[in-house]
Amino acid sequence: MQIVKRGLIFSPEGKFLWAKHSALQPTPIMLRDGEIRVYIGLRDELGVSRVGYVDVSADNPSEVLRYSLKPVLDIGMPGAFDDNGVVPAAIVNRGDALFLYYAGYQLLQKARFSVFGGLAISHDGGETFQRYQQTPILERTEEATLFRVIHSIIYDEGVWKVWYGAGSHFVQGKFKSLPVYNIRYLESPDGLSFPSRGEVCIATTGNEHRVGRPYVFKENGLYKMFFGSGTEKVAYRLDYAESYDGVAWKRKSEEVNMPYLPQDFDSQMSCYPAIIKYQEKVYMFYNGNNYGESGFGYAELRY
């Protein structure tokens, strides 16, 4: 596999009154012929994210066609699990509706934050979303008490297959506490209800304190996953794994052969990958330095 970097696509700086920087976790879907809509989390001056979108050309994703002028999903009510930020994680077509699975952030007193998975639904082609419920769709359980968020969900072999991030604690680093989580798998009969426990499928190794944002797709019977792995020294780098059943994975980090040059937007960090196919092309949207502070970019995958 060859990964050809194409550079930064979109930066929110100077474009919005409600968003000052960052374009978190780009989450793409084909909505119109020849166009890709990429949902992103846009941060205000306090670092609180709301969901917006950018439409790009499917033939040339560097070409921005339009972007949302207001949030399509705002933060939750005070005290809710998502009152300090909402970030897109996965999106699927279901009939005439779009189901947006998102990460909802809440600040805590004795830990830095918690993040749980919510669901919002659009019936107007993705211009606005309404919450399915005011509580997480992937709730806190004994399995994971601080972090539990869906990042990939596909309908395959008669069930909804889910890959998600989960964890229960922070560890103290040199400068701040570091969240600890790994990638897990579970199945759902309807994409709305989920068991309280899944199975770890990508665990941390070595000096990693987290692996997360798994983006899974299936090609010729083989499951493929891009994700991020993080250490205290390098907050995130893109990683890759393959599986024949979606549960047992083999990490193939050497496949991510991207150069990181000092002048690039991802020179110090690459994270939050998402894959979309268009005709014979395969694109990977992702964030760069400081969790996508300057925006999001893309690369092209060639086999």
C-alpha positions in Angstrom: 0.0 0.0 0.0 1.2 3.5 -0.9 -0.1 6.5 0.9 0.3 9.8 -1.1 -0.1 12.9 1.1 -2.1 15.7 -0.6 -1.9 18.3 2.2 -4.2 20.5 4.2 -7.7 21.0 2.7 -9.6 23.3 5.1 -8.9 25.6 8.0 -11.7 27.3 9.9 -9.6 30.3 10.8 -11.4 33.6 9.9 -14.4 31.9 8.4 -16.8 31.7 11.4 -18.0 33.7 14.4 -18.7 30.5 16.3 -15.5 28.5 15.4 -12.0 29.9 15.8 -9.8 26.9 15.1 -9.6 23.1 14.5 -11.6 20.7 12.3 -11.7 17.6 14.5 -12.2 14.0 13.3 -13.2 14.5 9.7 -16.0 12.1 9.0 -16.9 11.7 5.2 -19.9 10.6 3.4 -21.1 10.8 -0.3 -24.2 12.9 -0.4 -24.2 14.2 -3.9 -22.9 12.8 -7.1 -19.3 13.9 -7.4 -19.2 15.5 -4.0 -18.0 14.4 -0.6 -19.4 15.9 2.6 -16.9 15.9 5.5 -18.4 16.4 9.0 -15.9 18.0 11.4 -15.8 19.4 15.0 -15.1 23.1 15.0 -13.8 24.7 18.2 -14.6 28.1 19.7 -12.3 30.3 21.7 -12.7 28.1 24.8 -11.9 24.9 22.9 -15.6 23.7 22.8 -16.5 21.9 19.6 -19.7 22.0 17.6 -20.3 19.9 14.5 -20.2 21.5 11.0 -19.3 20.3 7.5 -17.2 21.0 4.5 -18.2 19.8 1.0 -15.3 18.9 -1.4 -15.0 17.7 -4.9 -14.8 13.9 -5.1 -12.5 14.2 -8.1 -10.2 16.6 -6.2 -10.8 16.8 -2.5 -8.5 19.8 -2.3 -11.3 21.8 -3.9 -13.7 23.1 -1.3 -17.1 23.7 -2.7 -19.0 25.0 0.4 -19.1 24.8 4.2 -21.8 25.1 6.8 -22.4 28.6 8.2 -23.8 27.4 11.4 -23.5 24.2 13.5 -25.5 21.2 12.3 -25.3 19.8 15.9 -24.7 22.1 18.9 -23.5 21.2 22.4 -25.9 19.5 24.8 -27.8 21.1 27.6 -26.0 22.2 30.8 -25.1 19.1 32.8 -25.5 16.7 29.9 -22.8 14.3 28.9 -22.1 16.4 25.8 -22.3 19.9 27.3 -18.6 20.7 26.6 -18.3 19.6 23.0 -19.6 17.4 20.3 -17.3 15.8 17.7 -18.4 13.6 14.7 -17.2 10.0 14.8 -19.2 7.9 12.3 -22.0 8.4 9.9 -24.2 6.0 8.0 -27.2 6.2 5.6 -30.3 4.4 6.9 -33.2 4.8 4.5 -34.0 8.4 4.0 -32.1 9.4 7.2 -28.5 10.0 8.2 -27.3 8.6 11.5 -24.5 10.6 13.0 -22.6 8.8 15.9 -20.7 11.4 17.8 -18.4 11.9 20.8 -19.8 14.0 23.6 -17.4 15.7 26.1 -18.0 16.8 29.7 -15.5 18.4 32.0 -15.0 16.8 35.4 -13.6 18.0 38.8 -11.3 15.0 39.7 -10.4 13.9 36.2 -9.9 16.0 33.1 -12.9 14.9 31.1 -15.3 12.1 30.1 -16.4 11.3 26.6 -19.3 9.0 25.7 -21.1 8.2 22.4 -24.2 10.0 21.3 -26.5 9.7 18.3 -28.1 12.4 16.2 -30.3 11.9 13.2 -30.9 14.0 10.1 -34.0 13.9 7.9 -33.1 16.9 5.7 -30.1 15.5 3.8 -27.5 16.3 6.5 -28.1 20.0 7.0 -29.4 19.6 10.6 -29.3 16.9 13.2 -31.6 16.2 16.1 -30.5 14.0 19.1 -32.0 10.5 19.2 -31.9 10.9 23.0 -30.4 13.3 25.6 -28.3 10.5 27.1 -25.4 8.5 25.6 -26.3 5.7 23.2 -23.0 4.1 24.3 -23.3 4.6 28.0 -20.9 4.3 30.9 -20.7 0.7 32.1 -18.4 -1.4 34.3 -16.4 -2.0 31.1 -15.5 1.7 30.7 -16.2 4.4 33.2 -14.7 7.5 31.4 -14.4 6.8 27.7 -16.8 4.8 25.5 -17.4 6.1 21.9 -18.4 4.4 18.6 -16.0 5.3 15.8 -16.9 2.7 13.1 -20.3 1.0 12.6 -21.1 -1.1 9.5 -24.0 -3.4 8.6 -22.3 -6.7 7.7 -23.5 -10.3 7.8 -26.9 -9.4 9.2 -25.7 -7.4 12.2 -24.3 -4.0 13.0 -20.6 -4.4 13.7 -19.1 -1.7 16.0 -15.5 -0.7 16.7 -15.2 1.8 19.5 -12.8 3.3 22.0 -13.1 2.5 25.7 -11.2 3.2 28.9 -11.6 4.1 32.6 -8.7 6.1 33.8 -5.8 8.6 33.3 -2.2 8.2 34.1 0.0 11.1 35.2 2.5 12.2 32.6 5.3 14.7 33.0 3.1 17.7 32.2 -0.5 16.5 32.4 -2.6 13.5 32.9 -2.9 11.2 29.9 -6.1 9.3 29.0 -5.8 5.5 28.8 -8.0 3.6 26.3 -8.0 0.9 23.7 -10.1 -0.3 20.7 -12.9 -2.8 21.2 -15.5 -4.6 19.2 -19.2 -5.4 19.8 -22.3 -6.2 17.8 -25.8 -4.6 17.8 -29.1 -6.0 16.3 -30.3 -2.5 15.3 -27.5 0.1 15.7 -29.5 1.7 18.5 -29.0 -0.7 21.5 -25.6 -2.1 22.5 -24.3 -4.7 25.0 -22.6 -3.4 28.1 -19.3 -5.1 27.2 -17.3 -5.8 24.1 -14.0 -7.4 23.3 -10.6 -5.8 23.1 -9.3 -6.1 19.5 -6.4 -3.5 19.5 -4.5 -3.2 22.8 -1.8 -0.7 23.7 1.7 -1.9 23.5 5.1 -0.7 24.6 4.9 2.9 25.9 1.5 3.6 24.3 -1.1 4.9 26.6 -3.9 4.9 24.0 -5.0 3.6 20.7 -8.2 5.1 19.3 -10.4 6.5 16.5 -10.6 3.1 14.7 -11.9 3.6 11.1 -12.8 0.2 9.6 -13.8 -0.8 6.1 -14.0 -4.1 4.3 -12.4 -5.0 1.0 -12.6 -8.5 -0.6 -13.5 -10.1 2.6 -10.7 -8.5 4.6 -11.4 -5.9 7.3 -8.9 -3.0 7.3 -8.5 -0.5 10.0 -6.7 2.9 10.3 -6.4 4.2 13.8 -4.2 6.4 16.0 -1.6 5.2 18.5 -0.3 7.6 21.1 2.6 8.0 23.5 3.6 10.8 25.8 6.4 11.8 23.4 4.3 11.6 20.2 0.6 12.3 21.1 -0.7 10.5 18.0 0.6 8.8 14.8 -1.5 7.0 12.2 -1.4 3.2 12.4 -2.9 0.3 10.4 -4.2 -3.2 11.0 -6.0 -6.1 9.2 -8.4 -8.8 10.2 -10.3 -11.7 8.7 -13.1 -11.6 11.2 -13.2 -8.0 12.5 -12.2 -9.2 16.0 -8.6 -10.6 15.8 -6.4 -8.0 14.2 -2.8 -7.9 13.1 -1.1 -4.6 13.4 0.9 -3.6 10.2 2.4 -0.3 11.2 4.9 -0.5 8.4 2.1 0.0 5.9 1.8 3.7 7.0 4.8 4.9 5.1 4.0 8.6 5.1 6.9 11.1 5.3 6.6 13.8 8.0 8.4 16.9 6.9 9.0 20.0 9.2 6.8 22.3 7.1 3.9 19.9 6.9 0.6 20.4 8.8 1.1 16.9 10.3 4.9 17.1 11.1 4.4 16.5 14.8 1.1 14.6 14.9 -1.2 12.6 12.6 -4.6 11.4 13.9 -8.3 10.7 13.5 -8.3 8.9 10.1 -11.4 8.2 8.0 -11.6 6.4 4.7 -13.9 6.9 1.7 -13.9 5.4 -1.8 -14.9 7.2 -4.9 -14.8 5.2 -8.2 -11.2 3.9 -8.4 -9.9 6.3 -5.7 -9.5 5.8 -2.0 -9.1 8.8 0.2 -8.0 9.2 3.8 -9.1 12.3 5.6 -7.2 13.1 8.9 -6.0 15.7 11.3 -2.5 16.9 11.9 -0.6 18.9 14.6 -2.2 19.7 17.9 -5.3 17.6 17.2 -6.1 19.4 13.9 -5.8 22.9 15.2 -5.0 24.2 11.7 -7.8 22.1 10.0 -7.8 18.8 8.2 -6.1 17.3 5.2 -6.1 14.1 3.1 -4.0 11.5 1.5 -4.7 9.1 -1.4 -4.3 5.3 -0.9 -2.9 3.3 -3.7 -2.6 -0.5 -3.8 
